[in-house]
Every structure is written in structure tokens, then in C-alpha cells.
Amino acid sequence: MEISNRKLLSRGVVAIGLVVAVSGVPGEGVAGERPDLSPVTWGAEANPLTEQKISTADKQFALQDELLGKARKFRSEEKFKEAVELYEQIMESLNGLEGSLADTRRETFGRELAETRRAWADNLIARAYSAMSDKRYNDALAFATEIRTVDPALQAKAEAMIEEFQKKRRNAEVQRDVSLETAAPSHASDKAKISLLLREAQVFYDNNKFDEARNRAEQVFLIDPYDVDAIALLNKIYRQLYSYGLARHEADTAGMVAYSDWSWAEPVFSATLSQGPTDSIQKQASNQGVYAKMERIVFPTIVFDDADIMAVIRFLNNRSKTFDPDKEGVNIATGMNSKTIEQLGRVTMNFTRIPMSEVLRYICQDTGLKYRIDGDNVFIGPEVDEMQVRNFQIRGDLISSITDGADAAGDGMDMGGGPMGGAPAGAAGGGGAGAGAELGVAGGATDAKTFLTDASAGQVRKRVTEAALKKYFGDRGVMFFDGSSISYDKRSGRLSVKNTPENLRRLDELIRQLDAIEKPLIMVEIKGIEVSEEDLQELGFDWSMSAIGSVKTDAAGKMTSGWRFGQGGGQANPATRTVREGITGVNTALIDGWNFFPSLFGNVHPFGSDVPLNISLTINALSRNTRTETLAAPKVMTSNDRMASVRMVKSYQFPEDWDAYEIEDDDGNYTITAPVPSFGDETDIGIIFDVTPKVNADNYTITLEVNPTVTNYIGRDEYNIEVKGILSEYVPATYSPGGDLIKRGGWEQTPTVNRFNVWKPIISRRNVKVNVNVYDGETIVLGGMIDATTTTRTDKWPILGDLPLVGRFFQSQSENITRNNLLLFVTTRLVGNDGVPIRRNRALGAPDFNR
């Protein structure tokens, strides 16, 4: 039953399908309503089918309908490729079916497939042109190529699109190849760097840091040598640098000029060459002893950090050959065992440019060792006798000065024999007075005749004690301990000294200085700066009231009409009035005689028909600052304990006295003789500097007796002399043209006054007298000679000048401040007989070993 009913249902469905097929119910394509192609709407063919075919067709139709729904969904979502694949799958499944229903479905689905392909092609065309507008040429060509496979009907259009896209792609490639980005890939980054550098340069320029601005602007040229903005900015920077460079040049020039004025101008003398070949002289200098050699060996750097003493000695032995001018070096020997070495301290030091002798001295000070020079070797150790014997050449007059203070009758030994300490009389010692110092002149084996005159030779025959020699040199810093000795050999003119190396070095330097100053000369340089300042301030209001009309004078020429009064009221006649000066003595009128209220009462003249009343104002204003600097730097050379005078003056003649006036009577005729001045010596106006230098016993300090005097001319002290009398004059009678007597004749007496001005100068003097000790080459400053004067003056109208605020317009105030300050810089130097200073200018604060 179930089967029969299903057959009946199937046949009914087939019949209905035929009716629908005949009536043309299928859809109108993509744009119209799609027909409902479910299995229930399809009928059977005219010929009856077997149940098996119907069942198979039903299954295929059901599968096709399912695929059709998916295809339409993909098409609505614009997934055309998936939709076409489903349509093609449906069409392929219809190939095995026959009948009108299959044909109808084949026609309907084919139309939908064509419409889907057309929609897909339109979508590809739109995407191709969109990619083209975005310059994605490869994507556009891919879309155009795909159009040919999607819709063969658009083959021609696709080919045209491909050709168009290829042309545009080639054009874009050419533009890209010739573009700035391709030719200069770093152009954009360079532009950013240039912009940053220019901004930095502009900021530095605005803040007056021109060097930094120039560096930034020049860095731009490393990126772009033709950048216009950088060129313009550099032009401004260079102009600023040039202006500042000119100012710096002027400042440097002024500084060098000032330095040349203030620095020592030491004379340069030609060197006197001794006779003989140069090689022999150099050889003689190189053989003056081990000590002299150690002073010639100068190490550039010495650095020891907790070093062993033996390592230090080995270093000195090796490096001394390197820095020895003769490449021989110095041999340092020690006999210390390992136990003694372990007990010694470690060596730590750091020096630059130090002689080997100084290095050895500092090592012995740090470790407690002693060293001694024996022949060509240096022995160092804790038990070494460091006393050494050296001979020094010395002048005979120096020995004479020692004998003058010694007791010749004492029990001292005779210095006429050989030297003490067991050394032979002709021993060379450790280099004599010529070893290794910078000051003085070289010693060596010089004949005693060079230093001794006949007079001094007779003086040294006196008995010179060892105590006198020790005292003389001990007072000058050379210590003599136990075991030391000193003696003088008059035959060779040498001192034989046994002492420690340190004291021998001090004695060597001292003898050099003493030898260089046979008769001490002292050069005194005075640098004077006088600064004068004047600060003048004035502000005043001068009111005046005048009633001046036509000028009327009497027979004597005196004015009889008009009047005037005010602050410092002047003459009534403006025609003869001179320009009024301010209360400071100079013409300071900013507004002079301004007629503030002309004709105050208009046409009303209370003082006469032609005498109007006027009120005038004169404003005096002045602000002046004057600064004067006077620089003088004279030099003077004098001998020991002799006064030197430096006079920077101008000489004037002033009256010292005035003769009394005289009146002579000659038969009633009186003659008055004016007072006559009498002049004496000229008066020096300026700076007078008297100095008396005295070299002390150490030949290093100088006692100065300084007496500077500043003389100024202040003005005149005037006195007026009046001689009053009566002038008698006979006046003859006066007659009119008609012969009538107008005035009788007779004697007329007229009072007369003769005025004489006598004066004397006002001279100011400022002086200082001091005694001070200075070192050779040092400078002292003398100051305190200051003269300051303040002058204040106030003129005001009574009552009006005391009013608040307004009262200032009825006052005249001035203030004049004058200051004079004198500074003296005095520098003294010991000078040898050749005029060259004994000691060179040294750097203050330099360590002792850096000499």
C-alpha cells in the first residue's frame, strides 16, 4: 500500500510538472524572480518512467537544488568563482538526464551561469581599474587576464585593457627610474637632517654662539654643498665672526702693547766664544764628574708605585744610558743583602723632567739610605758614608770679605796650605762650581789670577779660620754637620769642602750667585698708574623777572631805565648780558633765557609806558664723567746702597714774593708802580720717586727705602691791593657861542682806585716713606695715595624752593666728585756687570725639583 501510494504521488507530481513546463513558469534570470525548482514542482515526461529512473532523477534534482542554493548565496556575496564552480557542477550533473524537465533546468541554470560569469567579469573590470588607479599594475593586469577566462565574450575588451595597463605600467616604470627617489634614495632623510641642522644653527646664532652655529651650518654642506639657506646663514655667521675677530684683534694688540710696556725688556748680549775647538770644550764639560753627569741626565717621567729598591736601582742604571747625552750612563752599586732590602721601605714617586741626582736624593730621603760618589761609581746603602769632597773656584775678594769679619788672631788653622779632609790640593772634586746649576756662570779649572787682584791677593794672606768659613756659608743656608770640613787654598783659589751631597749642591748654587755679583747692581723699575675720575651732575631751574624797556643812559654811560632780579641776577641790559654759566662754572644751559611769561600784564605797564614785565626761565643740566689714566714705566740702575731718583715732572716758575707798590711824587705828579713778582727756582709738578736699594747678605733679598712724592698745582691764592686817591684836574671855563659864561674854570677832583692783583701758587704734595724687604725679581705695590673731593651746592628760592614736589623747580643743585689715585709697582732685580739679570723670571708656585 505504501508503495502504491508513493507511485501515485510521483505520477501526480510529474503531471503537475508537465503543466508548469508547458505554461512557461521558469524564472526570468538573474534579474527576475527565480522559480521554485523543488522536486514537488516537476512533473514526469509523456512516456512513463520506471520507478528506478524516477528515484534517481529525484535524488539528482534534490542535489542540484542544494547546490543551486549555495551558488546563489556565493553570487550574492560576490564569491563568483565558487558560484561558477557550483553552477558548472550542476550543469555537469544535468548532462546525463533526459526529458523536458532536464532540458528546462539545463536552460535555466545555463542562463544563470552566463549571468554569473558576466557579473564576475564586471567585478573583475571594476577591480582592475581600481588597482590601476592605485598604481597596482600587476594586480590590474592579473584581473584583466582573468576576464578572458571568466567571460570569453569580453575577450576584445580584456585585450584592450591589458594593452592599456601595460602601457601605463611601462610609463610608471620609466617615471620611477628617473624619479628623485630612485636617483637619490636618501633625499628625504637628507632633507630632514638639513632642516634639523639649520634650525640648530639658527638657535646658536640667535644666542651669539657663532662657532657652534658655523659648525652646524658647515655640516649641511657635507650633505648638500649648494643649499641656499645654509649659504645665507653662513654669510651672516662669517660677518659676525669677522666683526668679533676685529674686536679680538684690537684687544690682543692692545694686550701685547701693554705687555711689552710692562714686561722686562732684557738686553740680549752676544755670546763670547773662548778660543779652541768646540769638541774639546764639550769633552771637558762631559768629564767634570759623576755628579755633573747625573745633573745632565734628565728623565722625562719617573713613575714608581710601591716599587722594590733593587728594581728602582736597576731602572736607573738602564735608563741613565738612554738619557745621557754621552750615552755612557751612571753605574749605581749597592752591597745590601736580601734581609736589609726587605726591611727598607717601598718607593713611590711620580715626577716629570727631573735630573737623576734629584731622583737619587728623593729615593734616599724616602728609604733612609745614603749615597756616595766614588770615582765613576755611585754607592748606595744604609751604612754608606755620604760625606763627599768637592772643590769650588771662588773669588779672592769674597774670601777677603770673610776675613774682614773673622778674628785673625784666633787658633784657627793656616789656610795657606793644602785642603782639609785628606784630599789632594789638585783634586777635581765633583765638578766644582760649574756643575749642573742654571744660575751664574760656569766654573771649572780657572786660573786663580782671573779672580785675584794684587790688592785682594794681599788680603787673603790673612789667616782664615774654618769656623769663619762655616759661619759665613752657614748663615746663607749651607749646613755643616759632624765630619764635614771646609778649607781654602790661596794658590789655586779653590775651596775644598767635605759635606753631604745636598749641602754641596746648595754651596754650588750659592757660589755661582756670589761669583756672578762682584759688585751688585740693582735695577729698579717703577710702573706708575695715576687714575683721575671726575663725576659731575647738575640740574637747576633759574627764574628771573625783568622790567626792561628802552635803554636810557646818563653821561657816564650808566643805564637809568629798567631792572632785573632772579637767581644770580644779571645785568638789566640784555644787549650787554653774557651767557650765564651754571653753578659748576661751565656753560650748562639746556634752555637759556626762555621768556616764560612775556608781557605778564599785557598792555598794562605798571613800571612805565614802555616797560613790560617779563618772567624768564633758564634750565641748566649737565651729567659728565671723565676718567684719565696716566701710565709711566721708567727704569733706573743703581749700585748697592745708593739712592736712585726717578722724576716724572714738569717744571714751572711761580712767584715766590712780590715787591711792594711804589708811589713817586714829581712836583705834584704822582706815579704808581705796580707790585713786581720775584721768581726763584723752578717747581717740579708731577711724580718724584726716590729709592735706595741695599742688597742683604743672602744676595737674594733687597731692602728698599722708598720715598714717592706726588706734587700737584691746585690753583692760585690771590690778594687784591687797592690804591685809592683823588685825581685833580684843571677844567677851563666854558662859554656859549654868544660869549656868555656857562661854567667857570677851576680844579676838579675825581676819586680814583688803582687795583693790583698779587698771587701765589697753591701746591699739594702727597708722599710716602717706607722701608720694605723684597726678593730679587719680585714686585711690591705702593698705594693709598688717594685724593678725593666732593663738592655739593644747592641754590633755591626762599619759601618756593621748600614746597613739596613743586619746590624742585625752584632749586639748582650740583654735585662734583673728583678722585685721584696713584698706584706704584716697584720691581727690583739684581743685575750682573754685563747688565743681564742674575736670576731669570721664575714661575711662582713651581716645585723645587722643577727648577
URDATA-V694562 format. One record per residue. N is the residue number from 0. PHI is phi in whole degrees, -180 to 180 (NA if undefined). D_LAST is the distance of its C-alpha to the last C-alpha in Angstrom with 2 decimals. Layout:
N&PHI&D_LAST / N&PHI&D_LAST
This chain:
0&NA&141.29 / 1&-63&137.61 / 2&-68&137.55 / 3&-63&140.40 / 4&-62&138.79 / 5&-63&135.51 / 6&-62&137.43 / 7&-61&139.22 / 8&-65&135.91 / 9&-64&134.38 / 10&-65&137.29 / 11&-64&137.17 / 12&-64&133.54 / 13&-62&134.24 / 14&-64&137.02 / 15&-61&134.87 / 16&-63&132.19 / 17&-63&134.69 / 18&-62&135.72 / 19&-65&132.11 / 20&-63&131.46 / 21&-69&134.54 / 22&-79&133.71 / 23&70&130.17 / 24&-75&128.15 / 25&-52&124.85 / 26&-63&121.70 / 27&-97&120.59 / 28&94&117.32 / 29&-69&113.82 / 30&-81&114.49 / 31&-97&117.76 / 32&-74&118.84 / 33&-80&118.62 / 34&-72&121.86 / 35&-79&122.06 / 36&-101&122.27 / 37&-71&122.79 / 38&-60&125.35 / 39&-76&127.91 / 40&-100&128.28 / 41&-109&129.21 / 42&-101&132.69 / 43&-101&134.22 / 44&-71&135.53 / 45&-67&139.16 / 46&-81&139.60 / 47&-67&139.30 / 48&-100&136.24 / 49&-76&136.15 / 50&-63&134.50 / 51&-68&131.80 / 52&-67&130.75 / 53&-64&130.82 / 54&-64&128.63 / 55&-68&126.14 / 56&-64&126.09 / 57&-60&125.58 / 58&-65&122.50 / 59&-66&121.05 / 60&-62&121.74 / 61&-64&120.09 / 62&-66&116.97 / 63&-64&116.95 / 64&-64&117.17 / 65&-65&114.22 / 66&-66&112.13 / 67&-63&113.34 / 68&-63&111.95 / 69&-66&108.54 / 70&-63&108.57 / 71&-63&109.43 / 72&-66&106.65 / 73&-62&104.08 / 74&-67&105.39 / 75&-66&104.98 / 76&-88&101.39 / 77&63&100.80 / 78&-98&100.36 / 79&-70&102.48 / 80&-63&101.64 / 81&-66&102.82 / 82&-64&105.86 / 83&-63&106.85 / 84&-61&106.52 / 85&-69&108.87 / 86&-62&111.32 / 87&-65&111.36 / 88&-66&111.96 / 89&-65&114.87 / 90&-63&116.32 / 91&-67&116.06 / 92&-72&117.95 / 93&-83&120.72 / 94&-64&121.30 / 95&-87&123.55 / 96&-104&125.66 / 97&-123&128.84 / 98&114&130.93 / 99&-67&130.72 / 100&-65&128.42 / 101&-66&125.86 / 102&-66&126.24 / 103&-62&125.75 / 104&-64&122.62 / 105&-64&121.37 / 106&-67&121.87 / 107&-66&120.27 / 108&-69&117.25 / 109&-65&116.80 / 110&-65&116.70 / 111&-66&114.11 / 112&-65&112.06 / 113&-65&112.17 / 114&-65&111.19 / 115&-66&108.31 / 116&-64&107.08 / 117&-63&107.35 / 118&-63&105.38 / 119&-64&102.80 / 120&-64&102.56 / 121&-61&102.20 / 122&-65&99.42 / 123&-66&97.66 / 124&-62&98.06 / 125&-63&96.49 / 126&-67&93.62 / 127&-65&93.11 / 128&-68&92.82 / 129&-64&90.57 / 130&-64&88.23 / 131&-66&88.44 / 132&-66&87.37 / 133&-86&84.43 / 134&63&83.57 / 135&-99&84.32 / 136&-68&86.11 / 137&-64&86.49 / 138&-65&88.12 / 139&-63&90.41 / 140&-65&91.50 / 141&-64&92.13 / 142&-65&94.32 / 143&-65&96.20 / 144&-65&96.81 / 145&-68&98.07 / 146&-61&100.58 / 147&-62&102.45 / 148&-83&103.07 / 149&-76&103.84 / 150&-135&106.38 / 151&-60&107.72 / 152&-67&109.47 / 153&-100&106.11 / 154&-59&105.19 / 155&-67&105.07 / 156&-65&103.04 / 157&-64&100.58 / 158&-64&100.17 / 159&-64&99.54 / 160&-65&96.95 / 161&-61&95.22 / 162&-64&95.08 / 163&-64&93.75 / 164&-66&91.07 / 165&-65&89.97 / 166&-62&89.57 / 167&-66&87.50 / 168&-66&85.38 / 169&-65&84.72 / 170&-63&83.91 / 171&-66&81.48 / 172&-65&79.86 / 173&-65&79.40 / 174&-62&77.94 / 175&-67&75.60 / 176&-68&74.49 / 177&-100&73.70 / 178&-75&72.32 / 179&-67&68.72 / 180&-65&68.18 / 181&-75&69.09 / 182&-68&67.20 / 183&-133&64.07 / 184&-62&64.23 / 185&-95&60.95 / 186&-63&62.08 / 187&-65&62.79 / 188&-66&59.52 / 189&-65&57.65 / 190&-61&59.42 / 191&-65&58.39 / 192&-64&54.73 / 193&-63&54.84 / 194&-62&56.46 / 195&-65&53.82 / 196&-64&50.92 / 197&-67&52.58 / 198&-65&53.12 / 199&-63&49.48 / 200&-62&48.38 / 201&-66&50.79 / 202&-64&49.47 / 203&-63&45.86 / 204&-65&47.11 / 205&-66&49.02 / 206&-99&45.92 / 207&62&43.79 / 208&-101&41.65 / 209&-73&42.16 / 210&-65&39.59 / 211&-65&41.28 / 212&-63&44.67 / 213&-64&43.84 / 214&-62&42.72 / 215&-66&46.00 / 216&-67&48.13 / 217&-71&46.59 / 218&-65&47.29 / 219&-63&50.94 / 220&-67&50.89 / 221&-68&50.00 / 222&-94&53.35 / 223&-136&55.44 / 224&-67&54.10 / 225&-117&56.97 / 226&-69&56.93 / 227&-69&58.14 / 228&-63&56.76 / 229&-65&53.24 / 230&-64&53.46 / 231&-66&54.61 / 232&-67&51.93 / 233&-65&49.15 / 234&-61&50.53 / 235&-67&50.09 / 236&-64&46.61 / 237&-64&45.45 / 238&-65&46.95 / 239&-66&45.04 / 240&-62&41.76 / 241&-66&42.48 / 242&-66&43.15 / 243&-68&40.02 / 244&-65&38.09 / 245&-62&39.46 / 246&-64&38.44 / 247&-65&34.92 / 248&-63&34.84 / 249&-65&35.95 / 250&-65&33.39 / 251&-64&30.53 / 252&-63&31.91 / 253&-63&32.18 / 254&-64&28.63 / 255&-67&27.33 / 256&-64&29.58 / 257&-64&28.37 / 258&-65&24.70 / 259&-67&25.56 / 260&-74&27.33 / 261&-98&24.57 / 262&-81&21.42 / 263&-74&20.44 / 264&-101&22.44 / 265&-79&20.49 / 266&-69&22.76 / 267&-108&22.24 / 268&-104&23.53 / 269&-71&24.98 / 270&-74&23.39 / 271&-94&25.72 / 272&-89&26.52 / 273&-75&27.82 / 274&-72&31.13 / 275&111&31.61 / 276&-68&30.98 / 277&-67&27.58 / 278&-61&28.06 / 279&-67&28.51 / 280&-66&25.31 / 281&-63&23.34 / 282&-66&25.34 / 283&-65&24.66 / 284&-67&20.88 / 285&-78&21.33 / 286&-106&23.48 / 287&-86&21.31 / 288&128&21.16 / 289&-68&20.18 / 290&-64&17.01 / 291&-63&15.79 / 292&-65&17.01 / 293&-65&15.15 / 294&-75&11.79 / 295&-78&13.18 / 296&-81&14.30 / 297&-114&11.90 / 298&-85&13.75 / 299&-62&13.93 / 300&-143&15.13 / 301&-131&16.10 / 302&-132&18.92 / 303&-126&21.20 / 304&-125&23.92 / 305&54&26.08 / 306&-92&25.89 / 307&-75&27.75 / 308&-63&25.93 / 309&-69&27.91 / 310&-65&27.03 / 311&-66&23.31 / 312&-65&23.91 / 313&-63&26.04 / 314&-62&23.44 / 315&-65&20.81 / 316&-62&23.59 / 317&-76&24.60 / 318&-76&21.37 / 319&-65&19.87 / 320&-68&22.68 / 321&-68&21.94 / 322&-100&18.34 / 323&-80&19.01 / 324&-57&19.64 / 325&-89&22.69 / 326&58&23.78 / 327&-103&24.52 / 328&79&22.18 / 329&-127&21.96 / 330&-94&24.90 / 331&-106&24.37 / 332&-115&27.73 / 333&-145&29.10 / 334&-111&32.58 / 335&-81&32.67 / 336&-87&35.82 / 337&-66&36.23 / 338&-66&37.20 / 339&-65&34.07 / 340&-64&31.95 / 341&-66&33.84 / 342&-78&33.21 / 343&-77&29.43 / 344&-74&27.46 / 345&-82&26.30 / 346&-106&22.72 / 347&-135&21.27 / 348&-158&17.68 / 349&-148&16.06 / 350&-132&12.57 / 351&-129&11.47 / 352&49&9.64 / 353&-128&8.83 / 354&-67&9.98 / 355&-65&13.46 / 356&-62&13.02 / 357&-70&10.88 / 358&-60&13.59 / 359&-64&16.24 / 360&-68&15.04 / 361&-67&15.10 / 362&-63&18.42 / 363&-65&19.92 / 364&-66&19.05 / 365&-74&20.72 / 366&-101&23.70 / 367&79&24.35 / 368&-86&24.28 / 369&-131&23.34 / 370&-134&22.45 / 371&-144&23.47 / 372&-95&23.14 / 373&-130&26.67 / 374&69&27.32 / 375&-97&25.98 / 376&-119&25.71 / 377&-119&23.60 / 378&-103&25.89 / 379&-130&25.01 / 380&175&27.47 / 381&-75&28.58 / 382&-108&30.52 / 383&-77&28.30 / 384&-77&27.88 / 385&-84&24.14 / 386&-66&24.77 / 387&-130&23.78 / 388&-112&24.79 / 389&-136&22.62 / 390&-109&23.65 / 391&-128&21.80 / 392&-76&23.31 / 393&-142&23.88 / 394&-74&25.95 / 395&-70&29.47 / 396&-69&29.47 / 397&-69&26.64 / 398&-64&28.89 / 399&-64&31.71 / 400&-66&30.03 / 401&-72&29.67 / 402&-68&33.34 / 403&-65&34.47 / 404&-100&33.56 / 405&-101&34.75 / 406&-88&38.32 / 407&-68&39.60 / 408&-92&42.70 / 409&-71&41.00 / 410&-95&41.45 / 411&-72&38.13 / 412&-82&38.10 / 413&-78&38.42 / 414&-86&35.17 / 415&-80&37.11 / 416&-89&37.47 / 417&-75&35.24 / 418&-74&32.05 / 419&-86&32.27 / 420&81&31.63 / 421&79&33.90 / 422&-85&31.56 / 423&-65&33.33 / 424&-64&32.78 / 425&-99&31.54 / 426&-64&29.13 / 427&-78&26.00 / 428&69&23.95 / 429&-97&20.63 / 430&116&19.51 / 431&61&19.92 / 432&-79&17.70 / 433&-98&16.70 / 434&-87&14.76 / 435&56&11.38 / 436&-105&9.21 / 437&-97&8.39 / 438&-94&10.47 / 439&80&14.22 / 440&-116&16.65 / 441&-71&17.35 / 442&-93&19.77 / 443&105&22.06 / 444&-82&25.81 / 445&-101&26.65 / 446&-66&30.06 / 447&-63&30.40 / 448&-66&32.60 / 449&-65&29.64 / 450&-106&28.54 / 451&-109&31.95 / 452&-100&34.72 / 453&-63&38.22 / 454&-68&37.87 / 455&-69&34.65 / 456&-64&36.14 / 457&-71&39.04 / 458&-73&36.90 / 459&-75&34.96 / 460&-72&38.33 / 461&-64&38.29 / 462&-79&37.80 / 463&-108&34.23 / 464&-86&34.08 / 465&-65&31.48 / 466&-64&31.56 / 467&-66&30.69 / 468&-64&27.64 / 469&-63&26.52 / 470&-66&27.21 / 471&-62&25.37 / 472&-78&22.11 / 473&-66&22.72 / 474&-65&22.95 / 475&-108&19.45 / 476&100&17.88 / 477&-98&18.78 / 478&-90&21.32 / 479&-122&24.32 / 480&-95&26.24 / 481&-62&29.62 / 482&92&29.84 / 483&-89&27.10 / 484&-155&28.21 / 485&-151&27.32 / 486&-149&29.59 / 487&-125&29.83 / 488&-109&31.85 / 489&-72&33.23 / 490&-68&34.59 / 491&-96&31.31 / 492&66&29.18 / 493&-122&26.86 / 494&-99&25.68 / 495&-107&26.39 / 496&-124&24.44 / 497&-115&25.11 / 498&-164&22.69 / 499&-73&20.56 / 500&-57&17.52 / 501&-65&15.24 / 502&-71&17.03 / 503&-64&17.11 / 504&-65&13.33 / 505&-63&13.44 / 506&-64&16.41 / 507&-60&14.89 / 508&-64&12.18 / 509&-64&15.10 / 510&-65&17.50 / 511&-60&15.39 / 512&-67&15.39 / 513&-68&19.04 / 514&-66&20.04 / 515&-74&18.74 / 516&-119&20.87 / 517&-73&24.34 / 518&-127&26.03 / 519&-59&23.71 / 520&-112&24.40 / 521&-122&23.59 / 522&-97&23.63 / 523&-114&25.09 / 524&-116&25.40 / 525&-111&27.98 / 526&-114&28.46 / 527&-109&31.76 / 528&-123&33.40 / 529&-114&37.02 / 530&-110&38.67 / 531&-118&42.46 / 532&-127&44.47 / 533&-135&48.24 / 534&-120&50.13 / 535&-120&53.87 / 536&-132&56.48 / 537&-148&60.25 / 538&-149&63.35 / 539&-145&66.78 / 540&-120&70.45 / 541&-111&72.66 / 542&-98&76.39 / 543&-142&78.96 / 544&-122&82.75 / 545&-138&84.74 / 546&-128&88.37 / 547&-125&88.41 / 548&-114&91.39 / 549&-71&92.56 / 550&-80&90.91 / 551&-126&93.22 / 552&-127&92.29 / 553&-91&94.14 / 554&-66&94.69 / 555&-85&91.27 / 556&88&89.60 / 557&-83&88.80 / 558&-77&89.12 / 559&-116&92.07 / 560&-130&91.99 / 561&93&89.60 / 562&-154&86.81 / 563&-158&83.48 / 564&-148&81.25 / 565&165&78.18 / 566&-68&74.50 / 567&61&73.64 / 568&-52&77.08 / 569&-101&77.33 / 570&-76&80.21 / 571&-75&83.48 / 572&-92&83.76 / 573&-66&81.53 / 574&-69&82.02 / 575&-105&80.09 / 576&-76&77.61 / 577&-89&73.99 / 578&-65&71.49 / 579&-75&70.48 / 580&-88&66.78 / 581&-69&65.11 / 582&-72&64.32 / 583&-89&60.71 / 584&94&61.93 / 585&-123&61.47 / 586&-74&64.01 / 587&-117&63.38 / 588&-69&66.90 / 589&-80&66.77 / 590&-127&70.58 / 591&-114&72.26 / 592&65&75.85 / 593&-72&77.05 / 594&-75&80.80 / 595&-68&80.72 / 596&-126&84.43 / 597&-71&86.31 / 598&50&89.84 / 599&-53&89.45 / 600&-100&93.21 / 601&69&94.30 / 602&-81&97.28 / 603&-84&97.76 / 604&-116&96.40 / 605&-69&96.59 / 606&-108&95.22 / 607&139&97.48 / 608&-67&99.01 / 609&-119&96.09 / 610&-121&93.22 / 611&-79&91.63 / 612&-98&89.14 / 613&-122&85.68 / 614&-120&82.64 / 615&-117&79.32 / 616&-132&75.79 / 617&-123&72.46 / 618&-108&69.27 / 619&-104&66.00 / 620&-142&62.84 / 621&-158&59.27 / 622&-136&55.82 / 623&-138&53.02 / 624&-129&49.27 / 625&-121&47.37 / 626&-132&43.63 / 627&-126&42.13 / 628&-120&38.47 / 629&-118&37.53 / 630&-117&34.05 / 631&-140&33.08 / 632&-138&29.75 / 633&-82&30.45 / 634&-125&28.09 / 635&-146&29.04 / 636&-113&27.73 / 637&-143&28.94 / 638&-90&28.59 / 639&-64&27.86 / 640&62&30.48 / 641&-121&32.39 / 642&-76&33.53 / 643&-116&32.73 / 644&-126&35.04 / 645&-117&34.69 / 646&-122&38.05 / 647&-110&38.51 / 648&-135&42.26 / 649&-123&45.70 / 650&-98&48.39 / 651&-130&51.86 / 652&-109&55.03 / 653&-117&56.83 / 654&-67&60.17 / 655&-92&59.87 / 656&-155&63.60 / 657&-124&66.91 / 658&-74&70.14 / 659&-67&73.18 / 660&-70&75.66 / 661&-126&78.83 / 662&-121&82.45 / 663&-109&84.75 / 664&-109&88.55 / 665&-127&90.55 / 666&55&94.22 / 667&88&93.53 / 668&-97&90.78 / 669&-100&87.57 / 670&-119&84.18 / 671&-104&81.03 / 672&-99&77.75 / 673&-67&74.69 / 674&-62&71.76 / 675&-114&69.29 / 676&-79&65.53 / 677&-117&63.68 / 678&-110&60.06 / 679&-112&57.44 / 680&-72&53.83 / 681&-69&51.83 / 682&-104&49.97 / 683&-86&46.41 / 684&-112&45.90 / 685&149&42.33 / 686&-115&38.98 / 687&-120&38.31 / 688&-122&34.89 / 689&-108&34.68 / 690&-139&31.41 / 691&-123&30.88 / 692&-91&27.27 / 693&-140&26.72 / 694&-79&23.57 / 695&-80&23.35 / 696&-67&23.06 / 697&-80&19.36 / 698&56&18.69 / 699&-134&16.47 / 700&-99&19.19 / 701&-129&22.11 / 702&-92&25.57 / 703&-111&27.33 / 704&-106&31.07 / 705&-108&31.74 / 706&-141&35.29 / 707&-85&35.81 / 708&-133&39.44 / 709&-114&40.95 / 710&-115&44.51 / 711&-130&46.81 / 712&-92&50.43 / 713&-90&52.36 / 714&170&55.89 / 715&-115&59.07 / 716&-106&61.09 / 717&-99&64.56 / 718&-144&67.95 / 719&-97&71.27 / 720&-109&74.02 / 721&-112&77.58 / 722&-113&80.42 / 723&-95&83.73 / 724&-159&87.00 / 725&-123&90.39 / 726&-93&91.17 / 727&-97&94.83 / 728&-139&96.35 / 729&-82&100.01 / 730&-110&101.33 / 731&-71&104.64 / 732&-69&107.57 / 733&-117&107.80 / 734&-121&111.10 / 735&-81&112.23 / 736&-61&113.65 / 737&-86&117.09 / 738&95&116.38 / 739&-80&116.00 / 740&-77&113.48 / 741&-96&110.65 / 742&-145&108.33 / 743&-75&108.83 / 744&-80&106.40 / 745&167&104.33 / 746&-86&100.95 / 747&-115&98.52 / 748&-111&95.51 / 749&-123&92.39 / 750&-65&89.45 / 751&-131&86.14 / 752&-133&82.52 / 753&-106&79.77 / 754&-110&76.25 / 755&-127&73.16 / 756&-108&69.58 / 757&-117&67.11 / 758&-154&63.50 / 759&-136&60.20 / 760&-73&56.70 / 761&-105&54.85 / 762&-113&51.24 / 763&-108&48.57 / 764&-132&45.45 / 765&-124&42.41 / 766&-141&39.94 / 767&-136&37.19 / 768&-130&36.11 / 769&-135&33.03 / 770&-122&30.68 / 771&-147&27.13 / 772&-102&23.83 / 773&-131&20.74 / 774&-85&17.14 / 775&-61&16.14 / 776&87&15.78 / 777&-90&17.18 / 778&-123&20.55 / 779&-114&23.65 / 780&-118&26.72 / 781&-109&30.22 / 782&-137&32.98 / 783&93&36.35 / 784&-84&38.40 / 785&-111&40.63 / 786&-129&44.25 / 787&-125&46.35 / 788&-132&50.09 / 789&-122&52.47 / 790&-118&56.03 / 791&-122&58.64 / 792&-140&62.23 / 793&-135&65.25 / 794&-115&68.71 / 795&-153&71.55 / 796&-77&75.31 / 797&-61&76.96 / 798&68&78.20 / 799&-64&77.38 / 800&-72&73.65 / 801&-98&73.80 / 802&-69&75.47 / 803&-66&73.52 / 804&64&71.99 / 805&-68&74.30 / 806&-62&73.15 / 807&-65&69.85 / 808&-80&71.89 / 809&-120&73.08 / 810&-130&69.67 / 811&-130&67.00 / 812&-125&63.50 / 813&-148&60.25 / 814&-142&56.75 / 815&-128&54.21 / 816&-114&50.64 / 817&-123&48.34 / 818&-129&44.71 / 819&-130&42.34 / 820&-132&38.71 / 821&-119&36.21 / 822&-118&32.44 / 823&-121&30.24 / 824&-108&26.48 / 825&-113&25.24 / 826&-121&21.84 / 827&-118&21.19 / 828&-141&18.81 / 829&-80&18.89 / 830&-126&20.07 / 831&-76&20.79 / 832&-66&24.26 / 833&-87&23.67 / 834&87&22.97 / 835&-94&19.34 / 836&-57&16.95 / 837&-67&14.95 / 838&-111&11.76 / 839&-74&10.99 / 840&-63&11.38 / 841&-111&8.47 / 842&-81&9.23 / 843&-67&10.91 / 844&90&10.95 / 845&-72&7.65 / 846&-61&7.40 / 847&-63&5.95 / 848&-76&5.54 / 849&-94&3.80 / 850&-74&0.00
